[in-house]
């Protein structure tokens, strides 16, 4: 992520996943923090990846 637009795209991608409670994307640190129901982490990672962003394991 390199800008606030990236933050919005990552946030929107994560929010498509059922069970997501909170997402906080920060382009300055290159991090995304989520709070979600157990077992949804892989789905959130996949959704962000499909939006065009690398997601480390």
N, C-alpha and C positions, 0 to 999 in steps of 0.2 A: 504494500500500500504506500502510495506516495502523496496522497492529498485527501481532503475531506470528501471528495466525490468517491474515492475508493472506500472510505469508511462507510458511506451510505450504501454502496453496492454490496459490500461484505455483510453489513447489517441486514439488508433486505434479503440476501441469500440465506442467511442463518434463520431469519424469521419465518421462512417458508417451511421450516421443519416443525412438525407437531411435537410438542413437549418442551419446546424452548421457553424458558421463563424470562431470561435476561441476556442481552448481548451488549458488549462494550468494545467497539473496534477503535483502535488508536493508531493513526498513520505515523505519528511521531516515533512511537516505540515499535511499531510493526507487530503489535499484539492484538489478539482478540480474546476477551474473557467471556465465558458463557456460564449461565446457570440453567440447567436443563434436567428433565427427568432422566433417571438412570437408563442407560442403553441408547441414548440419542446422540452421543458424541460422534460416532461414525457417520451418521446421517448429516449432521451439521458440517463436518469436514467435507463430505462429498458435495454438499450444496455449495459451499464456498469455493471448492475446487472447480465445480461446473461453471461458476461465475467468472472463472479465469484467474484465480489466485492460487499460489502454492500454499499448501498446508503441511507443515512438518509433522511428523509422527510424534 
